[in-house]
């Protein structure tokens, strides 16, 4: 009978590095300012289940992850269920964003202002992503790093508690396509694991390779895996950018395969042994036993290594604006003999300024049983350190609409952060009023407005709260996206009234029936002589149609009796001449009856917006108006704001989801710029 193990404790950190060639698992606990690593396990994929850091075979990756987990469980004698992971992807996009807040007066800076400032900078980064034409599918905001704060043009590393009037923030935000994120979650689900946090691999790796206290210097970390190389740069105390190169250790392996006709695993072994042995033995794909000097393999490696170094140098210059003060090479690919020297040469740096990572690991982690200074441990150790030291909390579980939310970072997360990280955007919060239908009826322009948007609903632990609410561990979020209003629509019958529309009228010069649905720009004529075709021996005649103006009193409408009808003989008989009309019967009524309205109208709602009265039609079912419903009437271009907007109801600062009452005085205005 299988032993029942104790469940993973709340303070147990379980990190998985899901690499192209292997999966590395680490488990440990935070002790003081460092993480105590209790166990490490590594297992290679039996086949190429991943390509360039992206999962190809979800089932195979899940199987290997489950085996690594089982080995750690055996060593720790506990059941591991909650995992922290990191993502890499070929479609990684990084954008910078800048945002300014100009306050009416000098005030103390608190969490609310910092949150508003950073959110504005992240939104600017997302706008830049769209402008550059890169957002071809659905992208997730993975996370962001603040690269600079300015208060009244003075740089600060910490804003909270300072006083100022002009606040500026620059961020580096990272986005991943939804396919990358979803495949990681699917693989972990296959392994029976719950993802409690997800970050980006270079973010995790730099936390291990370059601790915060070293980031005043201009340093770069290049984490060289099998399929991808993640790069991060820092200076002046902040991380200033991330990028990724799709060249890594596999390029070296593939060069050996081509040169000596080996399979992939044999080439991997030859690559590793070339630095340790003088003579190498292997069996090629033809089944022939081969023996060759290590120098022969090195001759093949050197050109491929040079190409890798050149690409790394190009990416480093691109993200850093030139060669940095020093470079740390991390990951399994950094073990390649001669690579530090090749990178230094490509960057035209002193070779002593390019080294293999590992010497700084002891600043944030330690182990009694494992040797941690292996550069291959950079990413898994970075995930564990980030989790253990509070950057990613393994107990930080949040439910979104009944499912575990995808959390790419932790710390202070607002509900808006969580929604953005799970694929929702600004339109899901606000919604849009349906487009209006504009037509002309008897030369008079008539506008049928589209339906108002149904507002989004956001509840946290059952209570309706604004998106700026800070989320706590174990919170339950229920979110229903806003539904944009339907466009304005009318049929002829609905626009003119049933009885008036029963007669033939013209739309764009052609007769239509009462069920015709009006289209934008249609021209409707209701008082026209319409040609009709006679039947049998009758010839073409004419028929007159009365005009009907929407909303007019029935007594003002002209008689529907046509001039042709009025010219009939007194006895009412039809003229037998070829000019006879086809409608000879006089109507029973002398006027058009008042058309029935299309729907019962409720009294309009009256508000005062920026000091002026604003009447709005009642919503269907007399639903309430929200502050957000008045945004489109404020006259502001919300896509190109250069200053913050204040929202007030009856003089009080309010959230955009506040319910309005008749007579409320609403202010939606940009703050005045500083003189």
N, C-alpha and C positions, 0 to 999 in steps of 0.2 A: 504494500500500500504506500502510495506516494506521501511523503511528509508534507504536512500543512505548515507553511512558513508564515512568519509574522509579516504583516503588511508594511509597506514602505512608510517610514516615519515622516512626520511633517518637515523635519529638518534635513532629511536625506536628499542630496542633490544627485540626480541621474542625468548625465549628459551623453548624447550620441552625436558623433560626427559622421555623417553619411557621405562618404567620399566616393569618387569614381572607381577606385581600385579596391577600397576596403571600408569597413565600418569599425570605428573605435568607440568604445564605451568607457565612461569614467563615473565613479560614484564616490561621494565624499560629503563632508560637513564643513560648514564655516566655523572656524575657531579664531575669534578675535578678528584681526585684519587680514587673515589668510584663510585659504581653504585647505583642509586636510583631506588629501586624496587617499581613499581606503583601498581601491581596487581599480585596475585597468585591464580591459580585454580588447583584443583586435582580431578580426576575421576578414579574410579577403573574399570577394565575390567569386563564386565558382565559374561564372561566365560574365560576359560584359553586359551587366544589367543597367549600367549608367553610361551616358555619353556626355563628356564635357560638363560634368557636374549636374546633369539633369537626368532624372529617373526615366528609364525606358521600360523596364520590366518591374512593375510595382510588386507583383507576387514574389519575385526573387529577392528584391531589396527587403521586403517584409520578412522573408524567411531568414536572411542573414541577421537582420536586426533582432529577431526573436532568439536566435542562437547566442548572439553576444549578450543579450539580456539574461538568458538562462545561465550562462557561465558566471556572470556577475552575481546573480541570485545565489548560486551554489557557494560562492566565496563569502558572500555577506550573510547568508542564511536568512534572507528576507525576500518578500515578493515585491518586485519593482513594477509599478503601474503608471507612474507619472514621469514624463520625459521632457527634457529641454533640448531643442535642436536648432540648427542654423541652416539657412538656405543660400545656395549659390545658383546662378543661372546664366545662360548665354545671353538672355534678353534683359539683363540687369541694366537699369537706367538710373543715372544720378543727375540731379538738377540742383542748382543753387537758387535760393529764393531770398528776396530782401523785402522788408516791410517797415514802415515808419508809423508811429503814433504821435500826433501833435496834440497835446493836452491843453485845455483852456487856461490852465494855471499850473504852477509847480505843485506837485503832490507826491506823497510817498508811494513807492512802487511795491505792490503786493502781488500775490499769486494770480489774482484776476487779470491784472494788466500784463503780467508775464505770459499767461496763457493766451490772451488775446493777441499779443505781439508775435508769439511763436506760431500760432494758428495762421495769422496773416502771412507770415514768411513761408510756411508750408504750402498754403494756397497759391502763393506766387510761384513756388517751385513747380507745382502741378500745372499751373498755367503755362510755364515755360516748356514743360514736357509736351503739352498739347500744341504749342506754337511751333515747336521744332518738328512736328509731324511724326513723332515717334510712337504716339499712343494709338496703335492700330487695333488693339484689343482691349480687354478689361485688365487693368493693372491694380495691384494692391500697394498701398503705402506701407513699406516695410519698416521704416523708421527714419529718424532724422537726427542730425547732430548740429547744435548751435555752434557756428564758427566765430561769431562776434556779436557782442552787445555794445551799443553806444548810448550814452545818456548825455544829452546836450553836446553831442559830438565828441564826448570823452569815452574811450574804450574801458569797459569793465568786464570782468569774468563772471561776477555774480551781481544780479540786479536787485534782488529782494532787499528791502529796507532802505535803499537809496532814494533820494529826492530828485525829481527832474521834471521837465516839461516835454522835451522832444526825445522820444525813445526810438531806437532802431535795432533791428535784429537781422542777422544773416544766418541762414541754415543751409546745410547740405542734406537734401532729402533723397531717399532711395526708393525705387519702385520696382516691383517684380510682376511679371505676367501671372494671371491667376492659375495657369496650367502648372507652373512650377510649384506654387504653394499647395494647390489641391493634391498634386501627386505625392508630396511629402506627407500630408495628412493621411492620405489613403494607405501609404506604405506603413505608417505607424499604426493605423487601425488594423491592418493585416497582422502586425506583430503583437496585437493585443495591448497597445500602449495608448495612453491619453496624452496628447501634446498640451502642455501647460504654458509653454512660451516658445516663441520662434523669433530669432533675430537673424541678422545677415552675417555670413561667415567672416568677412573682413572686420566687422564691428567686434565680433567675439575674439577673433585672432589678435587684434591690436591690443585688446585688454590684457592678454597674456604676454605678448611680445614687447609692448611699449606701455608700461604702466603710466597713469596720469602724471605722476611727478616728473617724468622725463619728457613730457610733451611741449615744454617751453622751447626745446630745440627743434629744428626742422629735420624730422626723421621720416623715413618711409619703410613700411613693412610690405614684403611681397611673399605671400603664402602660396607656394608652388605645389599644387597637388598633382594628381595624375592627369586630369582632364582640363583643369582651369587653374589660373593663377590670380588670386585675389590681392588687390593692392590697396593700401590705405596710407594717407599722408597726414602728418600733423605738424603744427608750428604754433608758437605763442600760446601754448597751453590747450589748444583745441585741435580736434580732427578736422581737417579742411577738405577732405574728399576721399571718395572710394571709386574704384574702377575694377575691371576684370579683363584679363587677357585669355583668349581661348587657345593659348599654347601653354604646354606644361610638360610633365614627365613623359606622357605617352608619345610625344613626338620623337623623343630619344629612343624609346622602345621600338617604335615602328621603323625607325631607320635601321636598327639592328635586325629586325625581322626581314627587311628587304635585302640587306647585305648578305645574310647567312642562311636564308630560307628556313627560319624557325617559326614556331607558333608563338603566340603572345607571351605565355607564361615562361617559356624558355628564354625569350629575349629579355624579359624582366630579370630573370636570374643572372644572365650574362652581364647585364648592366650593373647589377649590384656587386657581382664577384670580380669585375674588371679592376676595381680599385684595391682588392685584397689578395688576389692570386696572380701568379705569373703565367700559369697555363690553365686554359678553360676547356672542358669537355662537355659535349652535348650531342643530341640526336636531332638531325634536321627533319623537315617534313617528308623527305623521301625515305626515311628510316635508316639513313647512313650515320654511323658513329663519326663524330668530328672532334678534332683536337687542334687548338690554335692558341697562339700567345695572346695574352691580355692586350698587348700593344695593338693587335689587329682590330680588336673591338674599340679601343680608344680612338683609333684613326677614324672609325665610322662615327663615333660619338661627337668628336670635336666640331665638325661642321654643323650638326644639328644643335649642339649646345650653343654655338655662336648665334644661330638664328633665334633660339630661345632668349639669350641674353640681350640681343638687339631689340626684340619685341618688348621685353620687360623694361629696358631703358627708354624706349619710345613712350610706353604707357606712363612710366614714372615722370618723365619730363612733361608729358601732357597734363597730368593731374597736379603736379607740383610747381609747374612753371619753370622748370630747370632741374639741375642736379641738386639733391638735398645735402645736408651735412653728413648723414650716414644712412645706410640701408641695412635692414635686417632681413635675411632670407629665411623663410620658415617653410614647413611642410615637408613631406617626403622627398619632393623633387629637389629641395635645397641640399640634399646629401650628395648630389652628383659632384664628382671630383672636378675641381677647376671652375665650377660655376661662379663662385664669388669673384674670382679674378676676371672672368669673362664679363660679368655685369659691371665691375669697376671700370674695365677698359671701355665698354660701350658707353658708360656715363662720363668717361674721362675724369674719374675720381681716383684718389689714393686708394690702392687695394686694401689698406688697413681700415678704410671707412666702410667696407662692405663685409659683413660677417654673418654667420649662421646664428639664428635665434636660439634661445635656450638659457643663456646666462642670466636673464632677468626673470625667469619663471619663479625663482625662489622668493621674489618680492611679494608675490600674491598667492603662492601655493607651496605646500610641502607634503612629503609622504615618508612614512616609515618603511614601506615595503617596495616602492616603485622608484625607478630612476626617471625623473620628470624632465631632465634637460634635453630630451630628444626633440628636435625641431618638428618631427611628425606629430607631436602632441599639441602643437600650437592651437589649433582650432578646438579640439575637444576640451583642452584645459581652459581655453578662453570662454567656452560656453559654461563650464563649471564655475569658473571664477566670477563671471558676470552674474550667474544665478546666486552663488553663495554670498557675494558682497553687495547684493541688493539691486544690481542692474537688471537682472531677470529673476523673478521669484518663482520657484517651483510650486509654491502654494497659491499663487495668484491665478485662481481659476474664476472665470466669469462666464455666465450663461447668456447667450443671445438667442432669443426666440426658441428656447428649449434645447439648444445645442451648445457645446463648448465653443466659446468665441476664439477666433484666431488672434493671438496677441503677439505682436512682433517685438515689443519692448514693454517694460513695465516702469515702475516709478509712478509719477503722478499722471494717471490716464484719465481723461474726461470721457463722458459718454460719446462725444463727437469723435474722439480718437479711436475708440473701439469700433464705431460704425464705419469710419474711413478704412480701418485696417481689415474690415470684413466686406469691402467692396461697395459700400454705400457712398453717395456723394451729396453735394449741396442740393441738387435738384430733388433727391429723395426726401430731404427735410422740408423744402419749401413747396415744391410743385409749381405748376404754371397754369394761369387762366387760359381756357381754351380760346383759340383764335376766333375773331369776330367774322360774321358773314355780312359783307357789304354789297347791296344791290340797289338798283334804282327802280322805283315804281311810279310810273307816269311822270318821269323826269325828276322825281324827288328822291334824293339819296336816303336810303333806309338802312340802319345798322342793327343787326341782331347779335348781341354780345354772346360770347362763349361762356360756358359754365365756369364758375369759380373753382379753384382747386380745393380738393378735400385735404385739410392739413394732416401732417404726419402725427402719429401718436407715439410718444416715448414714455414708457413707465419703467421705473427702477424699483425693484422689490415691491411692485404693485402701486407705487405712487407716481403720479404724473410730474415729471421734473424736466428742467431745461437741458439741452445738450451740453452745457458747460459744467454740469455736475461731475464732480470727481468720483471715479468708480473705485470701489473698495473690493478686496478679495471676497469671493463667493457671492458677489452681487448678481442679481438676475435682471437682465434687460429684456424688455418686450418692446419691439419697434415695428410699427406699421408705416411703410413709406407713404409720403404724400401721393395723392392721385391727381394728376393734372386734369383740369376741366375739359370736357368735351367741346369741340368747336361748335360755334353757333350754326344752327340748321333750321330750315323751314321748308315745307312744301307750299305749293301755290294755295292749297286749301287752308293751311295754317296761317299763311300770311294775309290772305284776303278775306277769310271767312268762308264757311262751307257753301252758302247759297250763291255768293258773288263769284266764287271760283268754279261753280258748276257750269257757268257759261264759258265759251272758248275765249282765251286771252292769248296774247303774243308774248313770247320770251325770246329776245334777240331776233325778232322778226318772224318767228315760226310759232304756229299754234301748239299749245300744250294742254294736257289734262290736269285736273286738280291734284293728282298724285305726284306731279313733277317736283323734284327736289331742287331748290334753288342753289346755284353755284355762285362763288364770288365773282362780281362784275356783271351778273345778269341784268338785262334791261327788260322790265316788265311793262307792257302797255295794256291797259284795261278798257280804253275807250277808242277802239279801232274798228275800221271797216275791214272785215276779214274775208278774203275770197274763199268760197266753198264750191264744191262740185255738185251739180245736180245729178239726179238719177233718171234713167229712161230717156224721154224726149226733152227733159228740162235742161237748160243751159246754166252756165255759171252765174250766180247772183252774189249778193252781199248780205252780211249779217252784222249788226252793230252790237257792241258790248259796252255795258256801263262801266264807268270808272269807279274805283273804290280806294280811298286813301285810308291806310291803317290808322285807326283811332278817331276817324271823322264821325260826326253825328249822322245818323241815317237820313235825317230830313235834308241834309245838305247834299246828298248824293243825287246826281241827275237821274231822270227816269230811264229805265231800261228800254223804253219803246224806241225803236229805230226810226230814222227819217223815212226809210223805205216803207215801214209799216204804216206810218202816218199818212202816206200818199195813196193808200188803198181806197177803192170805192166805198161809198157809205154803206152799202149792203154787206161789206166784208168779204165779197167774193174775190177770188184771185184773178188777176189779169192773165189772159191767155197768151199775151205777147211773149216773144223770146226774152224780154227783159224781166220776166216775173221773178220775184224773190222766193226763196225756199222756205222762209219763216214768215207765214202770213198771219199767224194766230196772235191776237193781242194778249198781253199778260193780264192776269187778274188784278195784280197790284200796280199802283202807279209809282211806287218807290221801292228801292232796295231795302229789305229789312236789315236791321242792325245785326251784323255778324256776331256770332257767339265768340267770346275770347277763347284762345287756344288753351289757356290754363288759368285757373283762379289766381289772381295776384294778391299777395299779402302786402300790407303797408310797407313802404321803404324804411330803411334804417338811416338814422341821422347821426353823424359824428362830426367832430371839428378837427380837421387835420391841418397842423401848422397855422392855426388861427382862422382858417376858412371852413365854412360848412361843407360837408361831403355827404350827399345822399347816395345810398347804394341799395339796389333791389334786394328784397328778402331772399335768402337762400332757400333751396328746396327743403321742405319739411321744417321751415323756420329754424334751420341749423344756425348756431352762433357764428359771429364774426370773430376772427382772431387778429391780433396786432399785425401778424404777418400778411393778412389779406390787404392791408393798406399800403404795403411797401410799393406796389406798382403805381400808386396814386401820388407818391411823394415827390416825383419828378427827379429822382436821383439815378445816376447811371451806376448800378451796383457792380457792374463788370469792371469799372475803371475808377474805383475810389482811391483818392490819395490821402484821405484823412478818415479817422474813425467816425462812425455814425452813432448818435445817441438815440435811444428809444425811450420815450416817456409817455405815461398815461396819467393824466390829471396831476402832472408834476412829479410823478414817481418813476424812477428807473424801472423798466419792465423788460421781460423776455418776449421774444416774438410770438410765443405760443399763448400769450395772455388772452383770455376771453374778454371781449369788449361789450359794454352796455350802451344803450342809446344815450346820446349826449356826451359820451366820453370825449375828453380833449386830448388828442394824440399829437405828439411831436416826434417827427422822424427827420432829423437834420444832421448834417455833417458838423463836426466841431469846428469852431472858428480857428483859422491859422494864427499862429503867434505873430504879433506885430513886429 
